[in-house]
Amino acid sequence: MRITHLKLTNWRNFKTVDAPFARRMFIVGPNASGKSNLLDSIRFARDIARVGGGFQEAVAARGGVHKVRCLAARNLNRGRVHVGLDLGDDDQPQQWSYQLDFSAEPRGRRRPVLSEERVLGSSGREILARPDADDEVDEERLTQTALEQVNMNREFREIADLLTSVRYRHLVPQVLREPERRSEHGDDPFGADFLLQIARLPEKSRVARLMRISSALQLAVPQLADLQLALEKDGTPHLEARYEHWRERGARQDERDFSDGTLRLIGMLWALMDTGKSAGPLLLEEPELSLNTSIVRQLPTILNRVQRAGGPQVIVTTHAYAMFADEGVGLDEVLVLSPTPDGTTAQLAGEMDEVRSSLDIGMTLEEALDPLTSPSKVGQLSLLS
């Protein structure tokens, strides 16, 4: 099961978003168009559902309702924020539908309160509709969603389980390299606990996965071989590989010596190979950073092969249009964000006349997308003194 549809109203940059999501999804757009904010709407739903999270914590972590609400929306949806997700698969894309509307208390502490929470099952069968009679008796209940409460989500816990399994990855090599930045807290998206994640995996699985990554890595970084985990005397984990240079047998290096691109590639491959029950949809933020263009062009194929082998749904934000030189990328797999004075719009590439017209005259998807997502006056940057 995966995310099959996303609907937003009044969310950050966006007045509205209403888009189907494929198993492999690329989100493109200019700087500050809202790519990260779009991913964050999915992370927001995850944070509500996860243990130790919840509705209040998820909103507070984002600065409060006033920081989440779109400034361009004015009184759209009566000022309420809407986040809606459909879950399913290709055969049945709407097995579940979760919808949440919320705003801030009109007075007092200005806490977030839900205006509406609905859960629909297959065939549109309504399973939950709030506010209900109990909420009318005790309005304090509206400060919590049913999604986060095990005594209320029993009939639709499959939604909570899927959302809890969502992973966000944006590995920062400096965080991974510097021991003082490392953390034992789980699921750090920037890599603070990445080496510990590797160390905690059972040895047999860890060795097999690192061997697969090492084989893939040699195609991109031919000098590196024999990737493995090594432990210092105090138990501190390191990623080590043999660096084949002028010495006959090469020399061992660890993550402190690896290039940024090598570390990012290792992190992405590790996340893609994580296919356990807790490995749900994977959100990748600009995985092309620090990578050679020839490698970037291969990323869609890598994602496709992993998914054919049972890998997770992957949603990618990117500025790298070289990815779209791959003829296998479908127009229903690309969501194009376009900033306007009235908020950012989001359209599938296949719904855009400009894209279809460009493809009809023989342009590639890479060539069709580039002018649509580049700032109109970017050429004037070179004139600045």
Rosetta blueprint (number, residue, H / E / L):
1 M L
2 R E
3 I E
4 T E
5 H E
6 L E
7 K E
8 L E
9 T E
10 N E
11 W E
12 R L
13 N L
14 F E
15 K E
16 T E
17 V E
18 D E
19 A E
20 P E
21 F L
22 A L
23 R L
24 R E
25 M E
26 F E
27 I E
28 V E
29 G L
30 P L
31 N L
32 A L
33 S L
34 G L
35 K H
36 S H
37 N H
38 L H
39 L H
40 D H
41 S H
42 I H
43 R H
44 F H
45 A H
46 R H
47 D H
48 I H
49 A H
50 R L
51 V L
52 G L
53 G L
54 G L
55 F H
56 Q H
57 E H
58 A H
59 V H
60 A H
61 A L
62 R L
63 G L
64 G L
65 V H
66 H H
67 K H
68 V H
69 R E
70 C L
71 L H
72 A H
73 A H
74 R L
75 N L
76 L H
77 N H
78 R H
79 G H
80 R L
81 V E
82 H E
83 V E
84 G E
85 L E
86 D E
87 L E
88 G E
89 D L
90 D L
91 D L
92 Q L
93 P L
94 Q L
95 Q L
96 W E
97 S E
98 Y E
99 Q E
100 L E
101 D E
102 F E
103 S E
104 A E
105 E L
106 P L
107 R L
108 G L
109 R L
110 R L
111 R L
112 P E
113 V E
114 L E
115 S E
116 E E
117 E E
118 R E
119 V E
120 L E
121 G L
122 S H
123 S H
124 G H
125 R L
126 E E
127 I E
128 L E
129 A E
130 R E
131 P L
132 D L
133 A H
134 D H
135 D H
136 E H
137 V H
138 D L
139 E H
140 E H
141 R H
142 L H
143 T H
144 Q L
145 T L
146 A L
147 L L
148 E L
149 Q L
150 V L
151 N L
152 M L
153 N L
154 R H
155 E H
156 F H
157 R H
158 E H
159 I H
160 A H
161 D H
162 L H
163 L H
164 T H
165 S L
166 V L
167 R E
168 Y E
169 R E
170 H L
171 L L
172 V L
173 P H
174 Q H
175 V H
176 L H
177 R H
178 E L
179 P H
180 E H
181 R H
182 R L
183 S L
184 E L
185 H L
186 G L
187 D L
188 D L
189 P L
190 F L
191 G L
192 A L
193 D L
194 F H
195 L H
196 L H
197 Q H
198 I H
199 A H
200 R H
201 L L
202 P L
203 E H
204 K H
205 S H
206 R H
207 V H
208 A H
209 R H
210 L H
211 M H
212 R H
213 I H
214 S H
215 S H
216 A H
217 L H
218 Q H
219 L H
220 A H
221 V L
222 P L
223 Q L
224 L E
225 A E
226 D E
227 L E
228 Q E
229 L E
230 A E
231 L E
232 E L
233 K L
234 D L
235 G L
236 T L
237 P E
238 H E
239 L E
240 E E
241 A E
242 R E
243 Y E
244 E L
245 H L
246 W L
247 R L
248 E L
249 R L
250 G L
251 A E
252 R E
253 Q E
254 D E
255 E L
256 R L
257 D L
258 F L
259 S L
260 D H
261 G H
262 T H
263 L H
264 R H
265 L H
266 I H
267 G H
268 M H
269 L H
270 W H
271 A H
272 L H
273 M H
274 D L
275 T L
276 G L
277 K L
278 S L
279 A L
280 G L
281 P L
282 L E
283 L E
284 L E
285 E E
286 E L
287 P L
288 E L
289 L L
290 S L
291 L L
292 N L
293 T H
294 S H
295 I H
296 V H
297 R L
298 Q L
299 L H
300 P H
301 T H
302 I H
303 L H
304 N H
305 R H
306 V H
307 Q H
308 R H
309 A L
310 G L
311 G L
312 P L
313 Q L
314 V E
315 I E
316 V E
317 T E
318 T E
319 H L
320 A L
321 Y H
322 A H
323 M H
324 F H
325 A H
326 D L
327 E L
328 G L
329 V L
330 G L
331 L H
332 D H
333 E H
334 V E
335 L E
336 V E
337 L E
338 S E
339 P E
340 T E
341 P L
342 D L
343 G E
344 T E
345 T E
346 A E
347 Q E
348 L E
349 A H
350 G H
351 E H
352 M L
353 D H
354 E H
355 V H
356 R H
357 S H
358 S H
359 L H
360 D H
361 I L
362 G L
363 M L
364 T L
365 L H
366 E H
367 E H
368 A H
369 L H
370 D H
371 P H
372 L H
373 T H
374 S L
375 P L
376 S L
377 K L
378 V H
379 G H
380 Q H
381 L H
382 S H
383 L H
384 L L
385 S L
